Each structure stands twice: as C-alpha cells, then as structure tokens.
Amino acid sequence: MVEYLDPSERLVTVFGGSGFVGRHIIRAFARRGWRVRAAVRRPDLANFLQPIGGVGQVQSVQANLRYPESVVAAVAGARIVINAAGVKAEHGRQTYEAVHVEGSRAIAAAAKAGGADQLIHISGIGVDPSAENAYIASKARAEAATLETFPGATILRPSVVFGPEDGFFNHFAEISRFFFVLPVFTEGKAKLQPVYVGDVARAAAAAVDGNLEAGKVYELGGPEVMTLREAMQLTLRIVERKRKLVNLSATASYAVAGLTEVASLLTLGRFPSAFTTTRDQVLLLDHDNVVSEAAIAEGRTLAGLGITAQGVEAIAPSYLWRYRKSGQYEPSQFA
C-alpha cells in the first residue's frame, strides 16, 4: 500500500490530466486526499481542473512529452505517476511515435529517476505491435517502452471508455441530429465492452490501497458486451430518435473515413469534427474490444480489484438527454 503519514508526501502526477480519462483520475485521487499535479501542454487551458479538489489540492504544470526535461520537472516529488496522455489522430509533431512511444519512455524514465513508487500506464484492450492499425501498434510499443524502462509499471487496458465527455456515444447522438440515415462502419459486428470512465479512474486510484500489482496488465470492461450496431441502437433509443442504420463493408468504411479526413484537411480543420472519422478509427472498429478470458480467470479486471462496473444504461441517459428534440424538457420514454 502506498500510504504516508505526512499529507505533503501524498503527491500524484497525472500526464494528460486535462483529457477525458485524466480529469476523472484526478477527481478519484483528490477524493482520497492526495495532492494532484496535472501535467499538460497548456496549463492556462486547464484551470477547470482546480475546482475538482480543495484549495491548492490540484495544480496544473507545463509538460511536453517531446521535451524530457519538462517531464522530469513534472514528476519531481511524486510518489505515484500516471500516464493518461495520448492522441487519437496525428497532427504535425504530435505523432503516435512521439506521444505514445517516446513520450511513454520519457515518463517512465523520469518516474524511475525521481524515485516514484508506482507508475500506472493507461493503454487499451487489443494493443498489438504488429497491427495494421498505426494507433494500436503504437499503443503496444508504448507499453513495451514503459515496462522496459520501469519494469514494475502497472498497465490498465480499458475497452471503449464512456462518460459525459466521451467521443463514442456522444458522437452517435450528435450525428443523429443531422442525418436520417447513419452509416454503421465495418457492418457493426465488432464486439465492445464499454467501461465507465469513473470506473477506470477508480481502478487507477486502487494504487493507493495497494490493490494494483506491479508489472501486471489489467483489462477493464463494463458489465455489458455489445456490437457496434447495438451501441448505436442503444444511443438512438436513449435520445429518442428514429434513424435508419446502414451497414458499410470494411472497404466502404475505410473509403468514407478517408473522404472525411481529406475534407478536414482541405478546410484546415473547419470540417465538423462530429462528421469526421479517421481510417485508424475504422480499423479499430473492425476488431473485438472485450476483456479476455485469461484476464477474468486471473482476476485482472475491475471485479478482481473489487470494483462493481457501472453499465451504459445506468449512466448514458444522464448526459445524452441533451440530444433529445427538447433536451431535458422532452418527456423521456427511456426505460
């Protein structure tokens, strides 16, 4: 158990702290009485994190994973270091190799040199160094770089993460406002196990209680396994919109995604992000993303950590209501 009598020593540094998963991890540690240092590229844009904790409990500091000296400064004095940084698509110098692989190596090296007790690396189910998908392959190399540099690091691999600011259910709900026909990429057959972001954060915070074992890989999934098509149908049911779902083959899906990428590029990013899907994202949707039988048998899951996973139907309606025709004033038929 990572426990200290002096509160000043209970410091955790969270890289990617202003991101979707990172901000929930910060909340989980703040609630446990830890001081939190959010390591972000633009601290001036992360002031919204401060109210998560008490006065002075959450502090944002500048850190760029491409500059190791800033990473070293960000982990100074931290007993626990968490890497929740990542990019969904490559932009300029923010490449998968620079952020995921070399960035993870820099964080692991700084955590080791700084004497951190634990390093927790947020990855994803299905990572594979030989994958055709550049995103998945880089995530696998990031894990390898982390464990090579900090052998006792703990890896957390969540399935599709959902919650108020997610880019999954919110995405389907958003496009349902504009189109009567919605494309279902790769025929919607891939199996997913959506996991609530709060549960992922609780898994990371389990380090405080000594429940995360060094060097282990945990797979985090929710209580429901569903196909992509079923996830879209559930979204439409929650937002109470009738839309036609049309299956697209993998080839057609890849072509459509490529067109939206080109449209975004030609308009200098002004093409609506809600309508943009990258080809890497399509490749992700062509593979199952569920907790393995091995992880279940060995207790490397949320249940194994003593966490009761919350389901989509219990959480999603609380933030998807805004996509109904009259928002919160629309009488809900969801049950």
N, C-alpha and C positions, 0 to 999 in steps of 0.2 A: 504494500500500500504506500502511495506517495502522500505522506502526511507530515506536516511541520507545525510545531508549536507557535513559532513566530509567523504571524499573518503576512509580514513583509516578504517572506520567502515563498509564499504560495503564488507564484507568477507563472502564467502560461502565455506563450506566444503563438498566435494563430495567423499563419500566412493565408492570404485570400480571405481575410476576416470580413471584408465588406461584401463578399459574394453570398449567393443564396444559402449554401450549406454553412459557410464560415460564420455568418451572423448568428445562426442558431446554435452553433458550437459555443460561441462567445456567451450567449444567453445561458446555456447549460452550466458553464463554468462559473459565471457570475453568480448564479443562484446558489452555487456551492461555496460561495465566499472567497473565490480566487480573484486575484488581480489579473486582468487580461490586457495583453498588448496585441493590438491588431496591426499586423504588418501588411501594408497596402502600398500601391504605387502612388496614389493620390490621397494623402491624409486629409486634405482640405475638402474632399468629397465624401469623407467617411464620418463626418460629425454626427450623423444619425445614429451611430453606434453607442455614443456616450450615455444616452438615457437607459440603455439596456441594464446597466449596473448602477450602483450608488455613486455619489460624487467622487470623481477621481478613480473609480474602480476600473473603467475601461479607457484605455489610451490608444490612439492611433499613431503609428510611426511610419516613416517612409522606408520602403524596402523594394528594390527592383531585383528580381531573381537573376537578371543578367549582370548584376554588379555584386559579386560576393561580399565585398566589404560592407555593403548595406545590410546584407543578410546576417553577417556576423554581429553587427550592432543591434539588430532586431532581436536576437536570441540571448543577448547578454543577460545573465542572471536568471533566465527562465529554467524552471525545473521540468516543465513539460513543453514540448514543441509539437505543433500540429501543422501539417501541410495540407491545406484545403485549396491551394491555388491551382488554377487551370484555365485553359481557353477552349471554347467549343469549336472555334474556327481560327485559322491562321490569318493574321493581319500584320503586314510589314515584318518587323523584327520579332513580333510575338508569335513565334513558330512553335509547333509541338515539341521540336527538339530543344529549343531554347528554354521554354517554360516548363514542360513536363519532365524532360530527361535531365538536362543540365541544371535546371532550377531545383529539382529534387535532390540532385547530387550536392548542390551548394548548401541547401538547407540541412541535409544530413551531416555534411562536413562541419558546418557551423555548430550544430547541436552537439556533436561529439566533442569538438574542441572546447565548447562552452561548458561542458560537464553536465548537460541535461540528463535527467534520469530516464525520461521516456520520449520517444519520437513516434508520433502517430501519423500515418500517411493515408490520405483518403484517395482511393483508386476507384475501381468499378468492376462489377462481375463481367466475366468474359474476356478479360485482357489476354492478349496473345501476341508475343513478339513477332510471329510470322504471319500475322493477319494482313489481309489485303487492305483493310481499313487503316489509314495512317494514324488516325486518332487512337484506335485500340492498340496498335503496335507501339505507339509512343508511351501509352499508359503502362504497358508491360515493361518497357525499358526503364521507365521511371521507377517502378517497383524494384527492379534489379539494381539500379543505381543506388537506391535508398538502402537496401539491405547489404549491398557490398560495402557501403561507407559506414553505415550504422547497423551492424548485424542484429541488434536487439530491437529494431523498429517493429512496430505493430502495424499491419496493413488492414484497412477496412475497405471492403468492396461492396458498396450498395448497388442494388438494382436501380431502376428508374426512380429518381427521388421526386416526391411530390410535396406540395405545400403552397401557402398563399402566393409566393412569388415564383412558382415553378414555370418552366418553359415547356411543359408537357400538356397537362390538362388545360391550362390557360391558353395554350396555343390552339388547341382544337376548338375551345369555346370561342376564342376571338374570331377565327376564320368562319365559324358558323354564323356570325353576324352579317357576313358579306356574301356568302355563296350558298346556293340551294343544293349544290352538288359538291361533295367533298371527296378528294382522292384518298384512297387507302393504299399507302405505299407498300410495295412487296407483298401485295394481296392480304396484308394484315394478319398473316399466320404466325408470326413470331410471338413466343410466349414471354410475358413480362411479369414481374412480381413487385409492383410499385411499393416503395417504402417511404413512410412519412419522414420528412426532414427532421422533425423533432426527435424521432427515434434514433436517427443516425447521430444526432448531437448527443443524445443520452449514451449511446454506445461509446463515443469518444470520451465523454466525461466519466465513463466507468473506470478510466485510468486512475482516478482519484481514490477509488475504493480497492484498487489492486485487482480488479476483475479482468483486465486485459493482459494476456500473457505475452511476454516479449518474444518477438520473432514469429508470431503466429499470424495467419491470414484469416480474417473473419468475413463471412459473406452475409450481407444484410438484405433481407427481403420482407415484405409485408405479409399479411395473412392470406391475401388473395393472389392467385395466378390467373392471368387473363391474356388474351391475344390483343394485338394492337387494335384490331377491329372492335373487339369487345370494349376496350378502353374508350374508343371514340363513341361507341353507342352509349356507354355509361355517361360520358360527358354531355351528349345531346339530351339524354334523359334528365340530367340534373339542371341544365339550362333551359329545358323545356322548349326545344326547337326541333322541328321535324326536317331532316335533311337526308338526301339520298347519298349513300356511301358507294363509291365505285372503286372496285379493285384495280390496281395497276400492277403489271408484272414488274419484276426487278429491273428489267431493261428500260421499260417505260418510266419507272420511278426515277431511275438514275438520270434519264434524259430531262425530265421535268425539273428535277433538282438543279441540273446543270443550267437550265434556262433561267431559273430564279437567281442563281449565283451571278450569271452574266448580267442580268437586269440590275442587280445590286451594284455590280462593278461599274456599269455604264452610267448609272445615275449617281455615282460617287456616294453610295450608301443611302440614298434617299428612297430607294425602293422599300416599301414597308417590310420591316423585319418579320412581322407576323405571317407574311406570304412567302418568306424566303426559307428554303430548306437546302442544306448543303448535301453534296454527294456522299460525304463521310457519314452524315446523319442517316442517309438512306441505307448505307451499308450496315450501320448499327442496327437498323430496324429489320435486317434480313437474318438476324440470329437470335436465338432464345436468350433471355436475360433473367435466369432464375437461380435460386440457391441450389447448390449441388447436393447430392445425396451424401457425399463424403463429409461436407461441412455440417450437415444435420446430424449425422452419426457421431461426429467428433465434438459436437456442442459448440462449433464455431459460428454461431448465429445469434440473433437477438435473444431468442429463447434461452440459449446457452449462457447469455450474460444476465439472465433474469429480467429481461425487458419484454413486456407484452406489446407486440406490434399493433399499431392502430391501422384500421382499414381505410380504404379510399372513401367508401360510402359514409363513413363516420366523420371525415374531415373535409373532403372536397366541397360539399354543398355550402360550407361556411364561408368559402371565398369565391365560388363560381356563381353565386346568386347575382352578381353584378352584370352577368351576361344575359340575364333574362330580359324580356322585352321591356319590363317596367322595373328592373332592378329589384331592390328589396321590397318594393311595393307590389310585386307580382305575387299573387296567391300561389304558394308552392304546391305542386302536385307530387313532388318527390317523396317517396316513402320506401 
